[in-house]
Amino acid sequence: MGIEHPAPPPPSGPVPWDKSFALKLLADMLRIRRLEEKSAELYGASKIRGFLHLYIGEEAVAVGALHALKPADNIVATYREHGHALVRGVDMGAIMAEMYGKQEGCARGRGGSMHLFDAATRLFGGNAIVGGGLPLAVGLGLATQMLEEERITACFFGDGAVAEGAFHESLNLAALWKLPVLFCCENNLFGMGTAFERAEAQTDLRLKAAGYNLPALSCDGMDIVSVHETTREAIAQLKNGPVFVEYRTYRFRAHSMFDAELYRDKAEVEAWKARGPIHTFTARLKRQGKLTEEEFLALDAAANAEVDAAVAFAEAGSWEPVEYLLKDVHTP
């Protein structure tokens, strides 16, 4: 019998931003959602192979958090990172080509869905290893400190990573050295198919971070306003050392495309969908007169057109020549 996670009431408070900024964030959530829906379709058609982990339902976290960061900041992500790459500025065509395995992809087709990378936007990779990005973020934070640069490193990871030794080692070192690292935990309540409560004796993640003397914040990850404002608050505290933020969210799809999803009740998933970040944010904007149905449809049409162009780009891409098989694998 699975552990139940009843959905709280949907977010409904006022949106404190001007219309332009609010619609930008809504547009980015739509871009992620349409990209991922198409990715699932293409996976079923065997156009995308390997592993595919979808972010559907969690869009408010990537959009709200990344829009609080600056272009000079570093981003370290997980294997569920399509949305982070897209919001960070990686071209959707390069993302799709990477998932196709084409050399026009952002990692030249060698990384696939779990290893999106783009140095130009300072996206230092998705990572297939649970918790694998945490030590990398500490290294980037140390480099920033030693070079006396004005930038922070935001490291995204799931609740499952909290059980890894790298989590504890990374928070400890970052706190000891007072590094400018923002630890962003996307708590979607399940580590693969295991409910969080079955894996952790202490389920208040703020207490785990506080154990390493980090300021710890928590917010509703389905509410883009809460995500953005909490992230801004956390960034303001980074001048004194690392900060931990828990974004309480929920994924609407299975852990990956290989997951039969037998560990949670379908009714629970449907209840959480009523808290979906896109339609609840849309409803709030309409109530405040900051969005019309025509404007919403235009944003959605633009997202779908961008997806269509990205698929066409990937389809027209080329495979890396066989003779490049060992290129960059080792040096003379």
N, C-alpha and C positions, 0 to 999 in steps of 0.2 A: 504494500500500500504506500503510495507516495505521500510526501509531506505537502500539505496545502499552503498555498501562498495567496490569500485573499487580496484582491485588488482594492487599494484605497479609492476614494472618490477622485474623479478626473480633476486635473488642475483647472482653475477657473478664474483666477485673480486677474487684475488689470495688467496690460502690457505697458511697461513704463518707457518704451522707446518711441522714437519718431517713426513715421510710416516707412521711410526709405530703408532704415536699418532693419526693421521688423520684416519687411518683404524680402530683403536679402537673405535673412536667416531661413525664412519659409522656403524660398527658392532652393537653397542648398539642401534642406531636408528632402524636398521633392526630387532633386537631382540624385541624391543617394538612393532613395526608395526606387525610382525608376531604373537606375543602373542595376540595382541588385535583383529586382524582379526579372529584368532581361537576362541577367547572369544565370539565374536559376533556370530560365527557359533554355538558354544555350547549353547549360550543363546537361539538361535532359536530352538535348539533341547531339551530345558528344562533341560539341564545338569547344567547350572548356573541359579540360580533363584534370585529373589529380584531385586535390582537396579543395573544397569551397565552403567557406564559413560566412553566412550572411548576417548582416547588421540590422535587418528589418525590425523595427520597433525601438531601436536604440539611437536613432538618428539625432535626437536632441543633445546627446552627450558630445558627439564629435563636433556638431555645428556650434552649440553654445560655448563649449570650452575653447575650440580653436579660434573663434572670433574674439576671444579675450586676449589672445596672444599676439605678438608682433612678428613681422616677417623674418626678423633676425633670430628668433627663438628656434631651438631644436625640438624636433618631434621624434619620439620613439614609440612604436605601436606594436600591436599583437598581430596574430594571423587573421583577425576580423577587422581589417584596416582599410577596406576600400573607401569608406566614408571619410576617414582621416586624410587619405591621400587626395581625394577629390576636393575637399574643403581647403586643404593646404595649398591647392593650386596646380596639382599634377593634372595634365591634360587627360580628359576622359578617354580619348582615343588611345593614348599610351597605356592607360590602365587596362583597357579591354584587350589591346594587342598583347600585353603581358600575360593576361589570363588565357589567351589563345596559344601562347608559347611562341609568338612571332618576335623576330629580332627588332622590330620597331617598338616593342614594349619598353616600359620605363626601366626594366632591368634586363633588357635585350632578350627577353623571352626565357631567361634562365631561372627566374625565381617563381613565376606563376602567382597565383592568388595570394599566397601567404607571405610573399617576399617583395612587396612593392617597395621601391626605393627611388629617391630623387634628390640628388645633392643640391640642385638649384633651389629647391624649396625647403631645404634642410629637413627633409623627411628621411630619417636615418633607419628606415626599414621597418617592415612588418617582421615578425619573428615567429617561426613555427614552434619554438621551444617555449613551453609555459614558464613565464617568469624570465625568459632569456633576455628581454630588453632591459630589465632592471639594472644589472651591472653595467650595461652599455651607457645607460643614462647617467650613472654615477661617474663613469669615465668622461663623458661629455661635460658634466658639471664641473669636474676637477680641471679639465682643460680650460673651460671658461674662466674659472677662478685664477688659474696660473697665468693666463694671457690677459687678465684684467679686462675682459670683454663685457659689454652690456647686453647680455642675453641670458635667458633661462632655458632649461631643458624640461619639457613636459613628457612624462613617461606614462603611457596608457597600458593597463593590464587588467585581467579579469580577477574575479574573486577566487578562482582556482589557484592563481599564482601566490596567494597569501600563504598557502601551505608549503611553498617551496623555500628551501634554505636561502636562495638568492634574494628573496624578499627581505628577510631579516638582516642578512649581511649588508644589503644595499642601503636599507634605511639607517642601519647603525653607522656605516661609514659616512653617509651623507650628513647625518647629524653631527658626528664627530668633527668633520671637516667644514661644517656649515656651508654646504654646497647649494647653489641655486637650482634645485631640482624640485619640480612639482610632480608628486606621485599621484596619478589619477587612476583610481580603482573603479572600473566599470562592473559593479556588482549586479549581475543579472540573475542571481539566486541559484544558479546551477553551474557546477564545474563539470562540463560535458553532461553526463546523465545523473550526476550525484547532487542532490539538494545540498545547499550550503550548510544547513543545520546538521547534516549527517557527516560532514567532513571537519567542522570546526567546533570545538568546545566553547570558544568565546566568539559569538557572532557579532558583537559590536566592534567593527573594524577600527573605529576611532581609538579604542583602548589599545589595540595592537600598535598603532602608530605612536600613541602617547607613551607607550613603553620605551620608545627610543627618543623621547623628548621632542617629538614633532608636534606642532600645532595640527589639529585634525578637525576637518569640517565634513559635513555630510549634507546631501541635498537630494531632492526628487529628480532623478535622471530622466523622467518622462516629461518634465516641465522645463522647456528651453529657457524660460526666464530665470528660474531657480538655478539652472546649470550655469548660465552666463554670469549672473550676478555673484554666485558663490565662487566661481573661478576667478573673477576679478578680485574678490576679497582675499582669496588665497594668494594670488600673485602679489598683492600689496604687502603680504607678510614675508615674502621670500627674501627680502633684504637681510633678514636675521638668520637665514638658513632654510632647509627644506621644509615643505608643507605637504600634508596628505589630504586628499579629497576623495570621499566615497560618493559615487553617483549611483543611486539606487534605481535600477532600470530593469527591463524585461525584454527578452528576445521572443519574437512571435514565431520564428521558424525553429527547426531543430538545430542541434549543435552544429552539425555539418550535413552535407547532402547524403552522407552514409548513415545517418542517425535515424533509427526507426521510431524514436521518440515515444518510448513506452513508459517513461518515468514520470509523466505529468498528465493530469486530466485535461482533456480538450476543452471542457467548460471553463477551466481556470485560464487557459490561453485566451479564450474568447472574452472573458471578463477583463483581462488586461488590455485587450485590443481596444476596449472602450476608453482606455487612457492613452491611446496612441498619440504620440507627440505632434503628428502632422494635423490631424483633424481637430484635436482640442485647441491647438494654437490658432488654427484657421477660424474656429468658432469664436475665440476670444477677440481676434482682430476684427471680425465682422460685427460683433456686438459693440465695439468701440468706434466703428465707422472708419477703420483703417484698411479695410479690404472689401472688395465687392466680389460677387461670384464670377463676374467677367474677368477680373484681375487674377483670381485664382486659376481659372481655366487657361489664361494666357501663360501663367507661370508653369503650369503643368504641361502645356503644349510645348513650351520651350525646352523643358526637361526631356520630354520624349523625343524631340527633334535632335537634341544633343546625343541621346543614347543611340538613335538611328545612325547618326554620323559616326559615332565611335565604333559601332558594329561594322559599318562599311569600311572604316579605316583598318580594323583588325582583319576583316575578310580579305582585303587587298594586300595585306602585309606578306612578308616573305619569311621562309624558314632559314635559320642559320645554317650555313654550309657545313657538311659533315667534317670537313677538314679543320673547322674551328672547335672541334669537340674538346680539345685540351687547351684552348686559348684561355689565358688568365688563370688556369688551374695551378700552374707553378711557373717559376722564373728560372732562367739558366743560372 
